[in-house]
Amino acid sequence: MGCSVTQQQMMGIRFPIHRWLVSGLAAAGLVSCSLLPSELNLSPLYRHRLDADGNVAELDALWPIFHYEVTDSGGADFRIRPFYRYVKEDQPTIDWPRARSEQQFLWPLGDTIDDGEEYYSRVFPLWRYRERPNDQGLRETDWYFLFPFVWGGSSEDGEENYFGVLPFYADFPDFLTYKRFRAILWPLYLGLEKDERVTHMFLWPLGGYGYGPGNSFWHRFLPLYSYAVDPRYRRYSLLWPIINWGQENLDGDDPLSRFFFWPLYGQLNSKSISAWTFLWPFFQKFAIKDRLFRLDILWPIFRYMDDRTESAPLYQWWIWQLVARTISDRQWAWNFLWPLIWIREYHDPKGSETQRWFLPLYWQIDRKKDDGSEDHHRRIWPFYSRTVDENGRGEWRTLSLWPWRLGNARGAMEAYSWLWTLAEGRSHGEDDESFHLAANLYTSRDRGGRKQSSVPFLFNYEDDRGSVLRLFQFIPIHFATKSKEPSEGG
């Protein structure tokens, strides 16, 4: 059987070096791949596995450095571990909503993603660049250089062009949570705009003033004093944070007065609210009539809270670190010996999720969706992990040192898991299973009734309408061939 990389696969490998490495290793790695069996294992020097059509499905050279495989969705995944990875997907996947190409460099430091709609690149802390359509469908870019010092960006309509070199100068739109962020020789000057409110601060955060709608105004020179008036509140302080007082909710039906002599004593009072604190934060009580009661004693040792707010009810108590209980309209949870033992069930509009955490040794996560699909995850750290997604695809691994999963494992597992993985099995889809020992000491794949397996240098095995065992990878021993369908009239 021949050995080749299809035209579609080669187009998926974007740069000449990738094409040269994959096609060169596969097609000319050992004189002529057309003379080689579809399952060949000379690991750690070289290994390949071909699909039923003779196209490269998996390839390793100088394990663990060079690796190539066809992804479960038919794309290409090429790695020079642990330095570089290139992924090309020609259709959406579970993890990504659009077809994309991606490169990873010394993960997690470097990354580029291009999905036709958004382009993103970063080499932390040197560089980050992002280009995408905004809410109006116009292209906009944001970037930084030598984080966090040099920032810039632009938009197609010119409304959000900006540039800054911190701490010398900055003028950024939509930065952090602010509509506008300005700085000159920060912390000497900082200017902020948000919700029609303007702030000017000098020697941040010590002095400044600001104003907003409704004749609101504030100024301060900390720690000496601060003063703020607004249709909604009056706030004052002397020798901040030691003495502060004021009124809140002045535009509502239940105005609130407060006084605080920190940290000895503080109080809040209104027609519906009663609260006090003594030796803050150790002793506190906060109550809203017929709705909320919260009590802290020797915080964080003991808390009791009963919140009957109709939109988000919550009942909670704890004796830290021994035991805690939480109940809301969407979840219930027990915690013992915080943060070691968690038992939790959570409901959202798409389904429910049950979690059992006995950290760091064991955790179990089961998610059931309303459409009947399920996700499952088990981990006995650091020995074993197993994950099955809603489509039945998944994997198991031993050892399993990396404690995170999903997005927190993306890139890291592909670059570094070879360091600790002794064995792994993967379910790539319906009727497609694979197994690998470290360094490909044994590897197998059962796909569509076609079985392939091998041990380096000793043998390889293929079962595809007939069984062939090749001793020392090349000497064939044929077994019984499956009977073919009789010809018409036979």
Residue, then its C-alpha position, 0 to 999 in steps of 0.5 A: m500500500g502506498c504512503s501519501v499526504t492528500q492534497q487536502q491535507m497538504m493545503g491544510i498545512r500552511f507553510p512550506i516547512h510544514r509541508w516539507l517535514v510531513s511529506g518528506l518524512a512520510a513520502a521519503g522517510l525511508v527511501s520510498c514510502s510506497l514500499l512501506p507497510s501502512e503500519l510502521n513503527l521504528s520508534p523513537l526514530y520514525r513511525h507512521r500509520l496510514d488510513a484505508d486510502g493510503n493517506v497519512a493519519e499519524l506520523d512521528a519522527l525523533w519521538p517526541i519532537f515531530h508529530y503529525e496527525v489528522t484531527d477528529s474533524g479531518g483537519a491537520d495537527f503538526r507539532i515540534r514539541p514542546f516548541y511549536r504547534y500548527v492546527k488547521e481545521d476546515q470546519p467548526t469543532i466543539d471547541w471552536p465555532r468556525a473553521r480556523s488555522e492556529q499556531q502555538f509557540l512555547w505554549p502558553l507564551g505564543d499563539t496565533i488564530d485566524d478563523g476568517e472573521e477574527y485574527y489574533s496573535r500574541v507572544f507574551p509579554l512582548w506582543r498581542y494583536r487582535e482584529r475582529p468586527n465590532d457590534q456594527g460589523l466594522r473592523e477594529t484592532d487592538w494591540y499592545f507591545l511590551f506589556p503593559f507599557v505600549w498600547g494601541g488600536s484603531s477602528e474602520d470608522g476612525e471612532e476608536n483610534y488610540f495610542g499610549v505609552l504607559p506610564f508616560y501617556a495614554d488615551f484609550p477608548d473602552f479600556l477596562t470598564y471605562k468608556r475613556f481612559r487617559a493618563i499622563l505620567w501616571p500616577l501624576y494624572l489619570g482621567l476616566e469617563k464612564d456612564e457620563r461621569v468624568t474623573h480627574m485624579f492627581l497622584w492617583p489615588l490620593g487627590g482628584y475631583g469628578y462630576g456627572p449628571g444631576n449636579s453630582f460632584w466629588h473631590r478628595f485629598l487622601p488621607l485628609y478628607s473626601y467629599a462627594v454629593d450626588p442625587r443618590y448619595r452624600r459621602y464624607s470622610l476624615l483621615w480616611p479610612i478612619i472616619n467616614w459617614g453619609q447618606e445613601n439611596l437619597d433618590g429612593d423610598d428608603p434613604l440610608s444613613r451610615f457611620f464608620f469609625w474604622p475598625l472599631y465600630g460602624q452602622l447602617n440604618s434605614k426603615s428597612i435596613s439594619a447593620w453594624t460591625f465591630l472590630w471589622p471584619f470580625f463581627q458583622k450583621f446586615a439585615i433587610k426587613d423580610r428579605l435578608f439576614r447575614l451574620d459574621i462571627l470571628w469572620p471568616i470562621f462563622r457565617y450565616m446568611d438567609d437571602r430571600t430575594e425573589s430573583a436570586p434566593l440564597y441560603q448559606w452557612w459555614i464553620w470555616q474550614l470544617v463545613a459549609r452549606t449553600i442552597s440557591d434556586r440553581q445549586w446546592a452544595w456541601n463543603f468539608l475541610w475547605p477547600l478539600i471536599w466539595i459536593r455540588e449540583y448546579h442547574d442552568p437553562k441547558g441542563s444540570e451538572t453534578q460535581r464531586w471534588f476530593l482535592p487533590l486526589y479525586w474529582q468527578i464531573d457529570r453534566k446532563k443536558d436537556d437534549g439528552s446528551e451527557d459529558h463525564h470527567r473522572r480524575i484520580w490525581p496524579f494517576y488517571s483521568r478519563t473524559v467523555d464528551e456529548n458526542g461520545r468522543g473522549e480520552w483516558r490517560t495515565l499518568s495524568l499530572w496536569p490538573w486542569r481540563l477543557g480550555n485550561a488544558r488546551g495547548a498545554m497537553e499537546a505540548y507537554s503531556w508526553l513528559w508524564t503520560l505512560a499510556e493513553g486511549r482515545s475515542h475519536g468518534e463512532d467506531d474509532e478507538s486508539f491506544h498508545l504507550a509512551a514513546n509508542l512502545y505499543t500503539s493501536r487503532d481500531r477504525g471502521g473495522r480496520k485494526q492496526s497495531s505495532v511494537p517498535f522494530l518487533f512487529n506490526y499488525e494490520d487487519d483489513r479484509g485480511s490479517v497480516l503480521r509483519l515480523f521486524q516490521f517488514i517480514p509478512i505472515h498472512f492469516a485467514t482472509k475474510s470471505k468476499e461477497p460472491s459476484e453476481g451469478g456466482 
